[in-house]
Structures are given as structure tokens and as C-alpha cells.
Amino acid sequence: MTALLTPSRTGGPRPVPPLRTELRRGLGPWTGAAVLAVMLVAMYGKGGWQGRWADTTNLLHITTGVFCVPLALAAGCRQGGRDRRRGTAELWESVPRPLLRRLLVAVAPSALWPAAALLLADAVCLLTTWPYVSTGRPFLELLAADAVALAASGALGHVVGRLVRWRLAAPLLGIVGYVGLLLSAYAENSTRWLGPAGEHVSYWDRPVWWYAPVSMAWTAGLALAALLAHGLRPARPRTLALVPLAVAVAAASLILRLPPGEGPWRPDPALARPVCDDGTPQVCLTALDAKLLPQVSAALAPLNARLTGLPGAPVRWVTGPYGATRPGDVELPDPWEDSARSRLTRPDLYRNSAVNWLFSATCETGTFTGPTAERASTVHLAVTEWLAPTPGDYGTDTADAQPYIDRLRAKSPAAQRAYLTRYLAADPCDPDGVPVP
């Protein structure tokens, strides 16, 4: 019973390796197919992640942790109780092979199939992202750490399935894993970086070099410790299981020392480097979005034509993690929010957002008050709608501002520039000083 016999090329029987047989049986292939389907469907349903490596990697990471790890836990638990349900556990015990070797062969489908399916899904998503990115690289080491975590989850679930004689153990383990991962992902301390569902949203950062291998040591150490503790016979020293457990604890202690907010992520100056056009005012995006620069420049061209040369007008439109760093810099909204696959989908909406950011101001409490406050707000809206009208499908109510908009449109170009000069020079927090068209 140590191996199956199949015909060889010479016509005689030859043994089939047990590992190959186990990989073909049970829930392993189905678990792999489920992981692949979950990853691809979730990524397709989310959309908008193609264009930045960090966004693609982050979404793959979260999808793996939130959906696939609980799935691997439940499927591994179900697979682990297979022989007990079939009444073949005693038969396998009689096979003249070491218990640990039999356990490793039995656990292989629960660990290898989900990890292989995850790597395939990662490859598909990275290949679909590659044509649209401007610079940077995918964080392959983090995706490899996710694959190790998924394989470790399948192995841990398998051990639980062999130990727990309860039919509801598999779904309950999946639910507990799902809730636990969600709680850890939203924790406000460093434990969020222990699980494979910790989210990071700054696109101009890179992970520290040691985080991925330490994460692998943490998850693989736990799984190997559980396998050794369960797979070694009583006659052999089960204290060997303490070695991978000690490695896992040491790795976890390193991760827990990370800052709770930024975790293992550090700024990458190469990604945040400004890339500017030669217009006036200049439009500067980060190197991460260099492919979007011509489209953003074209979207802002009508606005720049009216602002060029005016006192108080922007000298540069800038975006990125460092924001406005020079006199005359005005921050732009992140073009990523209005783009897909390195294409600016709504230039009109982006231009409107840029004007709103230009005229936005943080006023102290009690300053923007008085009988002229409502009129000043209406004038602000009128100037914004005149420079960059809100797209019609957004349904902004401009009825009160329409008379001012009509006056601005009726002025000559010289009168319009004169008014804009006075408007830009006014204090936006002083309603009495806001000039009326």
C-alpha cells in the first residue's frame, strides 16, 4: 500500500509516487481552483488597480488575506479529516512509513494547491498591469510571502482537521479565520502587520527588505511547528517542534516592533520624483504617474489659459506625497482617482476638482460669517463653475450662482482677467472682501 502500480513503458507495473497520487485526490485541486476563481473575480470586480504596482500588490495582498486564507483553513481542515470519515485512518497507520513523512504527503494538497493557484492569479494580474505602469516594480517578495502564508494556512487547517472530530470544524475554522484577519487588519497597533490582510495605501512607498522573509518565517514556522508536534511519534523527541516555533516567535517579535502606522513601509524618493511639463502654469506629477502627464496637462489647458500671467495664479500645479514645496505651488487632486489604465477618464471632472482645490481654504471658526457670507459662497461657486463647470451628470445646483456666471461670461477677456486678478487677491475667509462680478 505504499504506492499504486501503473503500467510502465515496458509493459510491467511501476510504482506511482504517493505525493503525486495525493495531489490528484481530495479537495486539493478544487481548493486551488476556488482560490484562483476568488482572486480573479475579486480583482476584476474591484477594477481601477491597473497602473500602479503598489495598488495592484496591495489589492492582491488584501484579497489573499481576507478571502483566500479562510478558504485554505476550511479546505485544509476538511481534507485533514478525510481518512477518519472514510474509516481508512487505521489502514494508513499500518503503512511502513514514518508518521511525519505520511503526514507531509497528506498535507501537501492542502498547502501546495492554494499557493500555486495564488501565484498563478498574481501572475495574471501583474501581467495585465505591466503595460500601464509608468515606473517602479511589483513587490514580488510580498506576493511570495502571501503564498507562503496561504500554504501555511492550509497546513494548519489540515492538522486541525486530523485532531478535531467534528463535522462543523471546517466551516467554523474558516469563519474564525475570517473574523480574526479582519480584526487584525484594522488593529491600531503593530499586530496588523502579522496577518496577510494588513492594508497600506501610500503608493510612493516601498517595503523594507527584511519584512517579506521575516513574514515567511513567521507563518511557515507556525505551520511547521504544528506539523512536527503532530507528526512525530511519542518515541521521538517532539521538542523538535520548538525549533520552528522559536523561529516564528522571533519573527513575530521583529514585526511587532514596527511602527503601528507606517509598518514596514518607507518613502521611495524615486517614485515621488516630480515630472513636469513646459506649460504655464507648470503641471507636475510624480514619476509614478508620468504616463498621465500629457492628459492632465490637456485637461488643465483651458484653465491655465485663463490663469496665465495673473498675480496670485499658480506657478506650478503639483501632486504627490510632498505636496506644495515652493512659493506659488498649488496642490492638484490625485489623478489616479479619475483614471483607469493610465488614461484620464473624466478630464472635465478632474479640471473641476483642480479649481475647487485652488479656491479651497481652511477658515478659522467664526471668520466666514456675517450678512455677506452667503453671497460670498455663491460667488465662489460662480467662479468655479465659470472656470471649470461641474459635469452635468453630477447634478450640482447652480441656480443661485447662475446670474454671476452669466455676468462673467458676458465680460470681455480683459474684464474677465481683471476680475480674476481681484478675486485671487481677496481673502477667501473674509466674505466682505470677496469681489462680486
C-alpha atoms as one frame of an Amber mdcrd trajectory, in Angstrom:
protein
   0.000   0.000   0.000   2.984   2.271  -0.085   2.374   3.117  -3.735  -0.061
   2.444  -6.548   1.008   0.381  -9.559   0.570   1.665 -13.115   1.765   0.228
 -16.427   5.274   1.301 -17.446   6.588   1.779 -20.957   7.940  -1.774 -20.946
   4.551  -3.138 -20.030   5.365  -4.000 -16.421   3.998  -2.271 -13.346   5.810
   0.683 -11.865   5.088   2.438  -8.605   3.292   5.794  -8.622   4.843   8.211
  -6.089   2.433   8.748  -3.168   2.869  12.539  -3.359   1.667  12.628  -6.958
  -1.298  10.469  -6.024  -2.220  12.686  -3.074  -2.005  15.829  -5.174  -4.597
  14.402  -7.548  -7.050  13.329  -4.843  -9.435  15.024  -2.463 -10.105  18.733
  -2.151  -6.660  19.927  -3.206  -7.354  20.615  -6.901 -10.779  22.046  -6.077
  -9.293  24.323  -3.426  -6.746  25.576  -5.935  -9.489  26.248  -8.482 -11.542
  28.066  -5.824  -8.576  30.265  -4.832  -7.884  31.121  -8.463 -11.542  31.977
  -9.100 -11.855  34.072  -5.936  -8.728  36.063  -6.739  -9.586  36.758 -10.369
 -13.255  37.556  -9.707 -12.397  39.856  -6.794  -9.723  41.689  -8.770 -11.967
  42.024 -11.810 -14.865  43.276  -9.684 -12.744  45.860  -7.915 -11.207  47.406
 -11.036  -9.139  50.576 -11.200  -5.922  48.981  -9.889  -4.026  48.734 -13.174
  -1.454  51.489 -13.499   0.390  51.444 -10.176   2.341  48.450  -8.917   1.642
  49.358  -5.297  -2.114  49.398  -5.883  -2.061  46.033  -7.647   0.123  44.444
  -4.965  -1.954  45.905  -2.140  -5.230  44.644  -3.565  -3.776  41.187  -4.230
  -2.478  41.152  -0.655  -5.812  42.114   0.900  -7.804  39.696  -1.261  -5.481
  36.881  -0.268  -5.735  37.637   3.421  -9.444  38.323   3.667 -10.850  35.665
   1.330  -8.273  33.017   0.448  -6.680  32.359   3.841 -10.035  31.465   5.493
 -10.813  29.322   2.444  -7.493  27.485   2.779  -8.066  26.963   6.508 -11.514
  25.464   5.952 -10.483  23.310   2.984  -7.382  22.071   4.794  -9.457  21.154
   7.834 -11.902  19.242   5.668  -9.066  17.451   3.875  -7.392  16.601   7.179
 -10.435  14.676   8.403 -10.868  12.728   5.155  -9.326   9.420   6.278 -11.217
   9.440   9.565 -14.510   9.988   7.745 -13.738   7.183   5.301 -12.597   4.793
   8.021  -9.141   4.384   6.434  -7.092   6.023   9.188  -6.060   2.698  10.722
  -5.162   1.355   7.300  -2.802   4.261   6.674  -1.313   3.780  10.150  -0.238
   0.283   9.096   1.783   1.564   6.141   5.531   1.040   6.869   6.447   4.700
   6.517   7.332   7.240   9.203   4.327   9.092  10.553   5.812  12.505   9.796
   6.523  11.518   6.185   2.971  10.293   5.731   1.662  13.493   7.275   3.749
  15.685   4.970   2.496  13.774   1.930  -1.093  14.002   3.155  -0.853  17.735
   3.886   0.741  18.592   0.523  -2.568  19.119  -1.365  -3.870  21.430   1.369
  -0.725  23.555   1.198   0.566  23.389  -2.363  -2.633  23.745  -4.395  -3.799
  27.044  -2.824  -0.289  28.516  -3.003   0.160  27.511  -6.656  -3.253  28.932
  -7.583  -2.452  32.180  -5.792   0.839  32.579  -7.645  -0.968  31.966 -10.934
  -3.574  34.623 -10.115  -0.803  37.028  -9.079   0.994  36.446 -12.373  -2.162
  37.118 -14.383  -2.871  40.385 -12.544   0.728  41.594 -12.768   0.850  40.884
 -16.491  -2.340  42.885 -17.028  -0.892  45.772 -15.019   2.526  45.880 -16.693
   1.513  47.749 -19.913   0.054  50.672 -17.962   2.599  51.440 -15.234   4.998
  54.369 -15.569   7.804  53.285 -13.242   8.612  51.194 -10.182   8.377  47.446
  -9.744   5.915  44.927  -8.328   6.656  43.795  -4.798   7.197  40.154  -5.701
   8.659  39.361  -2.291   5.373  40.328  -0.611   3.373  38.176  -3.017   5.716
  35.264  -2.270   5.148  35.843   1.458   1.383  35.742   0.826   1.774  32.406
  -0.968   3.729  31.018   1.995   1.054  32.295   4.383  -1.647  30.618   2.294
   0.252  27.316   2.214   0.785  27.561   5.981  -2.935  28.190   6.488  -3.803
  25.059   4.520  -1.307  23.035   6.573  -2.620  24.366   9.896  -6.185  23.635
   8.823  -5.145  20.095   7.867  -3.693  19.465  11.339  -6.855  20.822  12.963
  -8.943  18.513  10.781  -6.939  15.486  11.900  -7.317  16.396  15.565 -10.904
  17.674  15.810 -13.660  15.092  15.312 -16.493  17.460  14.447 -18.182  17.920
  11.102 -18.611  21.650  11.582 -14.950  22.188  12.395 -14.045  23.205   8.824
 -16.648  25.971   8.290 -16.198  27.209  11.857 -12.430  27.417  11.389 -12.928
  29.394   8.175 -15.291  31.830   9.896 -12.957  32.295  12.870 -10.050  32.883
  10.496 -12.050  35.437   8.502 -13.111  37.396  11.598  -9.635  37.226  13.122
  -7.968  38.501   9.967 -10.431  41.375   9.650  -9.872  42.396  13.261  -6.104
  42.269  12.872  -6.231  44.223   9.599  -7.994  47.134  11.313  -5.985  46.998
  14.523  -4.330  50.267  15.504  -1.141  48.576  16.676   1.616  46.574  15.009
  -0.319  43.290  15.135  -1.955  44.351  11.860   1.335  43.563  10.096   1.407
  39.982  11.382  -1.535  38.888   9.265  -1.675  38.770   5.470  -4.515  41.301
   5.311  -2.788  44.474   6.539  -3.532  47.339   4.139  -1.154  50.072   3.050
  -2.420  52.880   0.821   0.583  55.136   0.136   1.651  54.483  -3.427   5.055
  56.195  -3.106   6.460  53.786  -0.507   8.407  50.533  -0.663   8.646  47.761
   1.956  11.832  47.299   3.952  13.943  44.460   2.562  13.603  42.146   5.557
   9.840  42.242   6.005   8.913  39.579   3.434  11.399  36.893   4.585  10.536
  37.530   8.218   6.829  37.196   7.398   7.578  33.884   5.682   9.461  32.697
   8.766   6.513  33.714  10.958   3.777  31.868   9.063   5.858  28.883   7.900
   7.319  28.468  11.384   3.861  28.147  12.925   2.753  25.580  10.358   5.951
  23.519  10.610   5.778  23.544  14.410   2.217  22.214  14.279   3.199  19.505
  11.778   6.191  18.370  13.827   4.221  18.364  17.073   1.523  16.225  15.484
   3.683  14.105  13.181   6.488  12.892  15.439   5.904   9.624  17.249   5.961
   9.683  21.050   9.247   7.761  20.973  10.941  10.599  19.137  11.590  13.983
  20.743   8.651  16.237  19.959  10.740  19.062  21.314  11.986  19.404  17.721
   8.763  21.288  17.132  10.082  24.010  19.412  12.739  24.971  16.857  10.368
  26.300  14.154   8.138  27.669  16.902  11.061  29.671  18.266  11.801  30.965
  14.745   8.154  32.010  14.372   8.164  33.796  17.730  11.397  35.615  16.898
   9.974  36.692  13.518   6.755  37.891  15.149   8.706  39.926  17.697  10.541
  41.723  14.887   7.281  42.530  13.121   5.671  43.761  16.349   8.471  46.304
  16.748   7.419  48.079  13.576   5.706  51.468  13.926   1.925  50.885  14.060
   1.135  53.478  11.395   3.720  53.044   8.669   4.674  49.466   9.484   7.320
  48.071   7.126   6.813  50.811   4.513   9.287  53.595   3.834   9.175  56.519
   1.335  10.725  55.870  -2.069  12.107  59.178  -3.442  12.425  57.722  -6.943
   8.661  57.187  -7.154   7.822  60.640  -5.742  10.228  62.498  -8.058   8.323
  65.331  -9.843   7.906  65.126 -13.618   6.740  68.447 -15.130   5.551  69.747
 -18.477   6.703  73.043 -20.025   3.384  74.878 -19.703   2.475  77.985 -17.742
   1.490  77.284 -15.036   3.539  74.086 -14.981   1.818  70.790 -14.311   3.934
  68.436 -12.200   3.022  64.840 -11.401   5.184  62.251  -9.715   7.230  59.744
 -11.703   4.654  57.162 -10.642   2.076  58.835 -12.921   4.334  60.076 -15.723
   2.140  58.437 -18.358  -0.773  60.581 -17.195   1.101  63.901 -17.502   0.100
  64.711 -21.135  -3.551  64.002 -20.372  -3.570  66.026 -17.153  -1.862  68.910
 -18.959  -4.502  68.786 -21.693  -7.308  68.677 -19.108  -5.948  71.763 -17.327
  -5.084  73.685 -20.530  -8.382  75.689 -20.683  -7.966  76.652 -17.039  -4.296
  77.559 -17.455  -5.118  79.763 -20.433  -7.217  81.985 -18.146  -4.750  81.950
 -15.250  -1.504  82.543 -17.136   0.235  85.725 -16.057  -2.291  86.707 -13.379
  -0.943  87.819  -9.974  -1.780  85.197  -7.397  -2.256  82.450 -10.002  -0.441
  79.143  -9.502   3.148  78.890 -10.685   3.029  75.093 -10.566   0.296  72.530
 -10.177   1.803  69.732  -8.099   0.675  66.398  -6.779   2.247  63.634  -4.752
   3.180  62.861  -1.165   5.199  66.049  -0.620   2.591  68.486  -1.925   3.345
  72.185  -2.366   7.012  72.818  -1.545   7.696  76.126  -3.361   6.040  79.560
  -3.313   3.298  79.587  -5.923   2.729  75.826  -5.791  -0.897  74.665  -5.690
  -1.765  71.064  -4.985  -3.676  69.014  -7.529  -6.039  66.167  -6.700  -4.508
  62.761  -7.294  -5.217  61.975 -10.979  -5.333  58.291 -10.073  -8.839  58.797
  -8.694 -10.134  59.855 -12.131  -8.113  57.467 -14.295  -8.151  53.855 -15.420
  -5.270  52.015 -17.069  -3.182  55.190 -17.317  -5.987  57.059 -19.048  -7.738
  60.095 -17.568 -11.356  59.034 -17.869 -13.035  62.329 -16.907 -10.911  65.366
 -17.868 -13.865  67.693 -17.201 -14.349  66.323 -13.702 -10.637  66.480 -12.965
 -10.461  70.113 -14.122 -13.403  70.972 -11.864 -11.684  69.264  -8.933  -8.491
  71.237  -9.604 -10.400  74.541  -9.435 -12.072  73.502  -6.202  -8.668  72.695
  -4.721  -7.319  76.043  -5.956 -10.053  78.010  -4.205 -10.338  75.835  -1.121
  -9.385  77.459   2.161  -9.424  76.469   5.818 -11.016  79.307   7.751 -10.941
  79.697  11.497 -14.190  79.168  13.316 -16.350  82.287  13.270 -14.496  84.112
  10.469 -16.683  83.264   7.483 -19.842  84.811   8.941 -21.981  87.894   8.557
 -24.622  89.148   6.145 -22.338  88.759   3.111 -21.224  85.179   3.849 -23.985
  83.591   1.778 -23.296  85.931  -1.138 -19.553  85.140  -0.941 -20.280  81.424
  -1.064 -22.429  81.956  -4.140 -19.639  83.966  -5.788 -17.138  81.168  -5.037
 -19.443  78.690  -6.721 -19.999  81.003  -9.688 -16.273  81.494 -10.304 -15.644
  77.744 -10.027 -18.449  76.928 -12.476 -17.298  79.597 -14.879 -13.704  78.350
 -14.954 -14.493  74.610 -14.937 -18.187  73.662 -14.957 -19.198  70.620 -12.958
 -20.169  67.769 -15.321 -23.902  67.620 -15.866 -24.232  64.058 -14.588 -23.170
  65.242 -11.123 -26.229  67.471 -10.745 -24.696  70.445  -8.917 -27.318  73.094
  -8.101 -26.060  76.360  -9.618 -29.382  78.219  -9.775 -28.368  80.875  -7.232
 -24.965  81.342  -8.853 -26.268  81.491 -12.435 -26.635  85.309 -12.562 -22.992
  85.727 -11.550 -21.930  83.047 -14.065 -23.800  84.899 -16.833 -22.113  88.190
 -15.880 -18.674  86.599 -16.007 -19.354  85.048 -19.411 -20.605  88.371 -20.763
 -17.452  90.277 -19.815 -14.705  90.923 -22.321 -11.486  88.884 -21.958  -9.718
  91.890 -20.460 -12.523  92.442 -17.928 -12.523  88.758 -17.048  -8.784  88.834
 -16.338  -9.192  91.980 -14.268 -11.886  90.367 -12.178  -9.858  87.184 -11.689
  -6.936  89.282 -10.508  -9.117  90.927  -7.852 -10.681  87.580  -6.918  -7.317
  85.831  -6.465  -6.041  88.716  -4.348  -9.030  88.604  -1.968  -9.019  86.744
   1.337 -11.372  83.745   0.818 -12.154  83.726   4.535 -13.311  87.363   4.546
 -16.773  87.415   2.918 -16.804  91.210   2.766 -13.658  91.230   0.644 -14.841
  88.715  -1.987 -15.434  90.798  -5.156 -18.810  90.487  -6.847 -18.708  90.049
 -10.672
